[in-house]
Amino acid sequence: MAVVSARRDRGRRGWLRGAPPPWWVKALPLVLIAGVCTATLISPDPLDIGFLLGAIPPLAVLSYGPWGTAALGAAVVAVLNVPAFQLDSPGNTDLLTIVFVSGLSVFVSYVRSHRDAQLDLERTVAEAAQRAVLPPLPEHVGAVRCAGLYRAAQRGTLVGGDFFDVREGPYGVRAVLGDVQGHGLSAISTVASLLGAFREAVLDQPDLESVAARLDRRLVVDSASSRYAELFATAVLLEFSRDARSVRLVSCGHPAPLLLRGREATEVQLTAWTPLGLGLPDGGRPAGLTLRLEPGHSLFLASDGVSEARDGDGTFYPLPDRLAALADSDPAVLAERVWTDLVRYCPAVADDVTMLVLTPGSPDGR
């Protein structure tokens, strides 16, 4: 099963926001030189269009380095002095202006190139740090096949206020999907804290309810030293048996998963406990549910960025109905298909969107 890529930030980043400029921006100075030269050669009368060439060095700054910008500036000066083009016989003042603009453009290009290199380095470091918080999902974890999709609401970030993870430990394969208070960069520290606590709890907590209690304690402790009044998060946790034919679920204020059986999608009747970070009520423990899974079944988990998306009339996205219609024989593509349908239904998705599709496989990963 292929893993759906959840963090294609470069695909979302336009060239005005740090991506390399498109090919036509780089070709524009060359096209302008060729156009001016061609026009002057085929015109029976001299054309006073030499001023257009003055725009070439500044245009070169957008996509060329200092040497390329200097070469284009020299080409402009050369073209202005070629008698065959008859570009209004530029005087010394005109030529000196072009030379000055070209020199200034070379300097600006030098500064831009070095700044772009520094920004690329910082972006690479930031992406590596964010991927360390939320690494890509493997195709298989034990006997469970996994596919996930993550879209952060804040442009330019890979991680927001949602989180998910699937880990194998001594007590089976455990998974979590949740949504912390707030979204964007301000929520990343809470996400990192929760995922760290989850990965430790997977190894040493004997049951899923204890894992939920560990996450709750982590947020309670973090909240005591936070500038916010309290930190909280909703989450749903899962624990698969060794053969992945049964799963135990615990909800901490999060919508229950949807069970897919072919093209039928039904919400699991799971009682929700209080959100993480608000403390265990009277020292109690969340009530879990054990569900039997048959071959061909899948569990679809999503954050509220999916279920609370609205169309132009304010109608919520009908996830169960759309999910049943979009279901495919290959669960790996399901999350991507739901995302495509969600954006069509609500073009201005303003919240973090996370989806996780978990399908029973076999212990050998098939």
C-alpha positions in Angstrom: 0.0 0.0 0.0 1.4 3.3 -1.0 1.7 6.0 1.6 -0.1 9.3 0.7 2.3 12.2 0.9 1.0 14.6 3.5 3.4 17.4 3.4 4.0 18.8 -0.1 4.8 22.3 1.0 6.9 23.2 -2.0 4.0 22.4 -4.3 1.9 24.9 -2.4 4.6 27.7 -2.3 4.4 30.2 -5.1 7.5 31.8 -6.6 6.7 35.0 -4.9 6.9 33.1 -1.5 10.3 31.5 -1.9 9.9 28.9 -4.7 12.2 29.2 -7.7 10.8 31.5 -10.4 9.0 29.9 -13.3 10.8 29.5 -16.6 9.1 32.4 -18.3 10.5 34.8 -15.7 14.0 33.7 -16.6 13.3 33.9 -20.3 11.7 37.3 -20.2 14.9 39.4 -20.5 16.1 37.3 -23.4 12.7 37.5 -25.2 12.7 41.3 -24.7 16.1 41.7 -26.2 15.2 39.5 -29.2 11.9 41.3 -29.6 13.5 44.8 -29.7 16.2 43.7 -32.1 13.8 42.0 -34.4 11.4 44.9 -34.4 14.1 47.4 -35.4 15.5 45.2 -38.1 12.1 44.6 -39.9 10.8 48.1 -39.5 11.5 50.4 -42.5 11.8 53.4 -40.2 13.9 53.9 -37.0 12.0 52.9 -33.9 12.4 54.8 -30.6 12.1 51.7 -28.4 15.5 51.6 -27.0 14.1 52.6 -23.6 12.6 49.1 -23.3 16.1 47.6 -23.0 16.5 49.6 -19.7 14.1 47.2 -18.0 16.3 44.1 -18.8 18.8 44.4 -15.9 16.1 44.8 -13.2 14.2 41.9 -14.7 17.4 39.8 -14.7 17.6 40.3 -10.9 14.5 38.2 -10.4 16.1 35.0 -11.7 19.8 35.5 -12.5 22.8 35.7 -10.3 25.3 38.5 -10.4 27.3 37.2 -13.4 24.2 36.5 -15.5 22.8 40.0 -14.6 26.1 41.5 -15.6 26.1 39.6 -18.9 22.6 40.8 -19.8 23.5 44.4 -18.8 26.5 44.2 -21.1 24.3 42.8 -23.9 22.0 45.8 -23.5 24.9 48.3 -23.9 26.2 46.4 -26.9 22.8 46.3 -28.6 22.3 50.1 -28.1 25.6 50.7 -29.9 25.0 48.4 -32.9 24.3 50.7 -35.9 22.1 48.2 -37.6 19.5 48.5 -34.9 19.2 52.3 -35.1 18.0 52.6 -31.5 17.7 56.4 -31.6 21.4 56.9 -31.5 21.7 56.9 -27.7 23.9 59.6 -26.3 26.4 59.4 -23.5 23.8 60.2 -20.9 21.5 57.3 -22.0 24.4 54.9 -22.0 25.7 56.0 -18.6 22.2 55.5 -17.2 22.0 52.0 -18.6 25.5 51.2 -17.2 24.5 52.6 -13.8 21.2 50.6 -13.7 23.1 47.5 -14.8 25.7 47.9 -12.0 23.0 48.5 -9.5 21.1 45.4 -10.7 24.3 43.3 -10.3 24.6 44.5 -6.7 20.9 43.8 -6.0 21.3 40.3 -7.6 24.3 39.6 -5.4 22.4 40.5 -2.3 19.3 38.5 -3.4 21.4 35.4 -4.2 23.0 35.4 -0.8 19.8 36.1 1.0 18.0 33.3 -1.0 20.8 30.9 0.0 20.4 31.8 3.6 16.6 31.4 3.4 17.0 28.1 1.7 19.3 26.9 4.5 16.9 28.1 7.2 13.9 26.5 5.4 15.8 23.2 5.2 16.6 23.3 8.9 13.0 24.2 9.7 11.6 21.4 7.5 14.0 18.9 9.1 12.9 19.9 12.6 9.2 19.7 11.7 9.7 16.3 10.0 11.4 15.1 13.2 8.3 16.1 15.1 6.0 14.4 12.6 7.9 11.9 10.4 6.4 10.3 7.4 4.2 7.3 8.0 5.6 3.9 7.0 3.4 1.8 4.7 3.2 -0.9 7.3 3.5 -1.0 11.1 3.3 -4.5 12.2 0.2 -6.1 10.8 -1.4 -2.7 10.1 -1.3 -0.9 6.7 -1.2 2.9 7.0 -1.9 5.9 4.9 -2.0 9.4 6.2 -2.5 12.9 4.9 -1.6 16.2 6.7 -2.2 19.7 5.6 -1.2 22.5 7.9 -3.4 25.6 7.9 -0.5 28.1 8.2 1.2 28.6 4.9 4.8 27.6 4.7 4.6 25.1 7.6 4.6 21.3 7.6 3.2 20.8 11.1 0.3 22.6 12.7 -2.1 21.8 15.6 -3.0 18.3 14.5 -0.9 15.2 15.1 -0.9 11.5 14.4 1.4 8.6 14.8 1.4 4.8 14.5 3.9 2.8 16.6 4.6 -0.9 17.3 5.4 -1.9 20.9 5.4 -4.8 23.2 1.6 -4.6 23.6 0.8 -4.4 19.9 0.4 -1.6 17.3 -0.9 1.6 18.7 -2.1 4.7 16.9 -3.2 8.2 17.9 -4.8 11.1 16.0 -5.6 14.4 17.7 -6.0 18.1 17.6 -4.4 20.5 20.1 -5.6 23.9 21.2 -5.0 26.4 18.5 -3.1 25.8 15.3 0.0 26.9 13.4 3.4 27.5 14.9 2.1 28.2 18.4 0.7 24.7 18.6 3.9 22.8 17.5 5.5 22.6 20.9 2.3 21.0 22.3 2.2 18.6 19.4 5.8 17.6 20.0 5.2 17.1 23.7 2.2 14.9 23.1 3.9 12.8 20.5 6.9 12.3 22.7 4.7 11.2 25.6 2.8 8.8 23.2 5.9 7.2 21.9 7.2 6.5 25.4 3.8 5.3 26.6 3.6 2.8 23.7 6.6 1.1 25.1 5.8 0.9 28.8 2.0 1.3 29.4 0.2 -2.1 29.5 -3.2 -0.8 28.2 -4.6 1.9 26.0 -6.4 3.7 28.9 -3.0 4.1 30.6 -1.6 5.6 27.4 -4.4 8.2 27.4 -3.8 8.9 31.1 -0.1 9.5 30.3 -0.9 12.0 27.6 -3.4 13.8 29.9 -0.7 14.1 32.6 1.8 15.4 30.1 -0.5 18.3 29.1 -1.5 19.0 32.7 2.2 19.4 33.7 2.9 21.5 30.6 -0.1 23.7 31.3 1.2 24.6 34.7 4.2 26.3 33.2 2.5 27.7 30.1 1.5 31.3 29.6 -1.9 30.0 28.6 -4.5 29.3 31.2 -4.6 25.7 30.2 -3.5 23.4 27.4 -5.9 20.8 26.0 -6.2 18.5 23.1 -8.7 16.0 21.7 -7.5 12.6 20.6 -8.6 9.2 19.6 -6.3 6.3 20.4 -6.2 2.8 18.9 -4.6 -0.5 19.9 -4.5 -3.4 17.4 -4.2 -7.0 18.3 -1.2 -9.0 17.1 -3.1 -10.3 14.0 -4.9 -6.9 13.6 -8.3 -8.7 13.7 -9.5 -6.6 16.6 -8.8 -3.1 17.8 -9.4 -1.3 21.0 -10.4 2.4 20.9 -10.4 5.2 23.4 -11.7 8.7 22.6 -10.6 11.8 24.5 -13.1 14.3 23.3 -12.4 13.5 19.6 -14.9 12.4 17.0 -15.0 8.6 16.7 -13.4 6.8 13.7 -15.5 5.7 10.8 -15.5 2.0 9.9 -15.3 1.3 6.2 -16.8 -2.0 5.0 -16.6 -1.8 1.2 -18.6 1.3 0.3 -20.4 1.5 3.6 -19.1 4.0 6.2 -20.5 4.0 9.7 -19.3 5.9 12.8 -18.0 3.7 15.6 -20.3 4.1 18.6 -17.5 5.2 21.0 -18.2 7.1 24.2 -16.0 10.2 24.3 -14.0 10.9 27.5 -12.9 14.4 28.5 -10.2 16.1 26.3 -6.5 15.6 27.2 -5.1 18.1 29.6 -8.2 18.7 31.7 -7.3 16.0 34.2 -8.9 12.7 34.9 -12.4 13.2 36.5 -12.3 11.8 40.1 -9.3 9.7 39.2 -11.3 7.7 36.7 -10.2 6.2 33.4 -11.7 6.6 30.0 -14.1 3.9 28.8 -12.7 2.0 25.8 -14.3 -0.1 23.1 -13.1 -3.3 21.5 -14.1 -3.8 17.8 -13.8 -6.9 15.7 -12.3 -6.3 12.3 -12.9 -8.5 9.2 -10.9 -8.7 6.0 -11.6 -5.7 3.9 -12.4 -3.4 6.8 -10.6 -0.1 7.3 -10.7 2.6 9.9 -10.8 6.2 8.8 -9.8 8.9 11.3 -9.9 12.6 10.7 -9.4 15.9 12.5 -12.2 18.4 12.9 -10.7 20.3 10.0 -12.5 17.8 7.8 -15.8 17.4 9.6 -16.2 21.1 10.4 -15.4 22.5 6.9 -18.3 24.4 5.4 -19.5 25.3 2.0 -20.6 28.7 0.8 -24.0 28.1 2.5 -22.5 27.2 5.8 -23.3 23.5 5.5 -20.8 21.1 7.2 -18.9 18.7 5.0 -20.9 15.4 5.1 -18.0 13.1 5.8 -19.7 9.8 6.2 -21.7 10.2 3.0 -18.8 11.4 0.9 -16.5 8.8 2.4 -18.8 6.0 1.3 -18.9 7.4 -2.2 -15.2 7.9 -2.4 -14.2 4.5 -1.0 -11.9 2.5 -3.2 -10.4 -1.0 -3.3 -7.1 0.6 -2.4 -7.3 2.4 1.0 -4.0 4.2 0.3 -5.6 6.6 -2.1 -8.7 7.3 0.1 -7.3 10.2 2.1 -6.1 12.0 -1.0 -9.4 11.5 -2.7 -11.2 12.9 0.4 -8.9 15.9 0.4 -9.6 16.6 -3.3 -13.3 16.4 -2.6 -13.0 18.6 0.5 -11.2 21.4 -1.3 -13.9 21.2 -4.0 -16.6 21.4 -1.4 -14.9 24.1 0.7 -12.2 25.9 -1.3 -11.1 28.1 1.7 -10.1 25.4 4.2 -8.9 27.5 7.2 -8.0 24.7 9.7 -5.4 22.0 9.9 -6.6 18.9 8.1 -5.4 15.4 9.1 -6.6 12.0 7.9 -5.4 8.5 8.8 -6.5 5.3 7.2 -5.7 2.1 9.0 -6.3 -1.3 7.4 -5.7 -4.8 8.9 -3.0 -6.6 7.1 -0.9 -9.5 8.1 2.1 -9.8 10.5 4.5 -10.1 7.5 3.3 -6.8 6.2 1.1 -8.0 3.3 
